[in-house]
Amino acid sequence: MAEERTIHLYPYQADMVHRIEKAFESFRSVMVQMPTGTGKTHVIAVIARKFVSEGKTVWMVAHRRELVTQIRNTLALYLSKDEMSLVEVRSVQWLSRHLDESKASPPSLIIIDEAHHALARTYSFLMKAFPDAKKLGVTATPYRLSGEGFTDLFDTLLTSKSIYDFMAEGRLSLYDYRTVKEDAEDLQLIKSIRKHGADGDYDSKELDGKYNQLKTIEHLYVSFKRYASNRKGFVYAMNISHAENIAAYYCSMGIKAVAVSSQTPKLDRQKTIDAFKNGAIQVLVSVDLFSEGFDVPDAEFIQLARPTLSLAKHLQMVGRGLRVAKDKDCCVILDNVGNYWNFGLPSDDRDWQLFFNGYDSKTVRLFTTKINKVPPFVSQRFVETPIINDEPEDGKLDLVADHHEQKDDISILNAYPIVMGENGLKGVADRQGNIILPCEYRNLETSRDGIVTVRGKKTFFLDLYNGKKYQSWPNTFRINGFPVAFYNEKLYFRLRSRFIGEDSSVDIAQVLPFPFYNILRWDKILFFHEEDGWKTYRIIKRSEHGAVICEGECGGLYMQPSPDDKPLPVKDLSEAEKLLEKYESDYRQWTIKARSLFLGYVDADNVEKIFEKCKVKKCGDGIYEVTKINGEKYWFDGSCYAKFSVRPRRARCGVVDLLYVGDVYFITVSNHFYPSPLRLCEIRSNDSGCIVHGLLFTRDNEVGIKKIVKITPDGRSMDVKTSTSIDHYEMYKGRFVIIDA
């Protein structure tokens, strides 16, 4: 025989090979589960080589004809010509018709690729025809939509590590996952489909009639443009017609997109794939062609335009984007059809053994990962990005998984591994080997979000992020990416720093409603997210309008102009103070320019005359463009009659409405206008009230602007002057409440 080609295996692949060999000692048929992109072909090649090296024949069975040549060519990369002479690659369809005609030697090993397609009625003839042959089924998803198991074909299941474990080891890509809201119009269209096909999935004809429309394709394009315009990847369509319609629309918008399918001639298909790999084509649109058996590691986005009720189909589609590649930071998954609401995230935990055995498809959840949500009584105290009214909702997708957060969590898990002491008991160490939890426990379990369950005489929970111990499980979540734990009515900062202790927290019952900016500058500490996670700085000096001088965790001075800006290192305090002075000077110039945008008010009583004498154009959102006889233009808001030199846009931030031009914001509330220009970070607002420059804006019985004449240091109590009286406000469950004297 010719010299063997070396097959390099990662430790987890070598382990799987060993487990398969061990299983074959007790079982005749074995199913193996390995996530898409983790190299199951290497494992198959090694197992096949062990048989052919003994002169035994191996049959490789594909569920589609299109995959036969591809599988044969792939195996030829690992096996020599002599070895390949003992390997027969056929589709199950061909074998079902020509089994008696095959001249190949009877197989000693039958390998079934993508074995989740292996139905008993289709594959049982192979099992019966060669009862003495070993059978190896390989799949990423041992799951059937019907709930039936695989025990009729396979004796046992071997599972690999989870997708999340492979992500933590850098074997699979991190990802951002965006999906439609549960009440989105497009998702409601899909949910209205009642008919199902023979495979239990949506009826293709009804699905095509409802979802293969120009409007939904426009939504697909808007989502792509918003979130993945600088990436290349795949769009999964429902059928060939849908794929061609999507590609045609993307091309009409200037995107190099091509639809490919099983009906595309092989030569043309290969040219298209090569052009995609070389960057000449940005988007490939297909149905099933690239969901299985296709390897393009640098696919940077996946867009789901194919609704499905099948977990297997869903994971096969998204899995194509999780392969790692050089310079690939993450895969962006755009779920325009809301598959997330059925299947959770790609890296969620799943009980594959349950699916292998068979399960009740009506009652079993398809993922087991615990979902931590921000409690309403916490979220109402924070304000996120203002809602921009002139930004169309079509194509908007919510971010439900962020690769930055995955990176932070994985970094924490890798930094604090569970270790075994000489006494055989477990503890937790840091990267330097320092023991932070003594090796005194038999049972330690670490959750993905960095909480260690410690079971001993008393059970407690150790937070790896900050070292704090809790007596019961804390609710961990993130506010705009910032990691916190909610426990005993307090928010604990999940960070380790010499500037804050493990007990540093905010009393949620007393805290003033504030935007996220304020938690980033809590007390005398500044938080900022950098490439390797969240960092803390100690604030030394503040300017009047928000810039700060601070000290870094490892020493050194920094200056941060605003909460949006990364702290910049400075040589010494003198340089920092000069930069602070420059910032204040720049802020004064910004204020002068910002004030010039507001021109005063239109006389409400003379609006009709303006419409008669001038050319007036409606701009939407109650904004009017006025062109005077001499050609001069101005814009005014029809609700508060404020006049501007540039057309303002409308937004909403908590209790207040905003009119803004660029980075300049003006507050309006109940048709009252506040003419002082503001930066977004100066607006402290939620749905109860808003505090700006010593003023309080609310929507209570006394509508309008109120002046704060006295406020406690913690912000939970204040005296407010209205046009008729001085009222006393207290914070109650995160809301402003007037307290009777």
ZIVENBEL-V337518 format. One record per helix or strand. SS is the DSSP state (a for helix, b for strand). FROM is the first residue (numbers start at 1). TO is the last residue. If there is no record, write none. Layout:
# ZIVENBEL-V337518
((SS,FROM,TO) (SS,FROM,TO))
This chain:
# ZIVENBEL-V337518
((a,11,24) (b,29,33) (a,40,52) (b,58,62) (a,66,76) (a,81,84) (b,87,91) (a,92,98) (b,109,113) (a,115,117) (a,120,129) (b,134,139) (b,156,159) (a,163,168) (b,172,172) (b,175,179) (a,185,191) (b,196,196) (b,202,202) (a,204,211) (a,214,227) (b,233,236) (a,240,252) (b,257,259) (a,266,277) (b,283,286) (b,301,304) (a,311,319) (b,323,323) (b,331,335) (a,340,343) (a,352,357) (a,376,379) (b,382,383) (b,387,388) (b,398,401) (a,403,415) (b,418,420) (b,426,429) (b,435,441) (b,443,446) (b,451,455) (b,460,463) (b,469,470) (b,475,479) (b,482,487) (b,490,493) (b,497,497) (b,500,500) (b,505,507) (b,514,515) (a,516,520) (b,521,522) (b,525,530) (b,533,542) (b,548,552) (b,557,560) (b,568,570) (a,573,595) (b,598,601) (a,604,613) (b,615,620) (b,623,627) (b,633,637) (b,642,644) (b,649,653) (b,656,661) (b,664,669) (b,672,678) (a,680,682) (b,684,685) (b,689,692) (b,695,698) (b,704,711) (b,717,721) (b,726,732) (b,735,739))
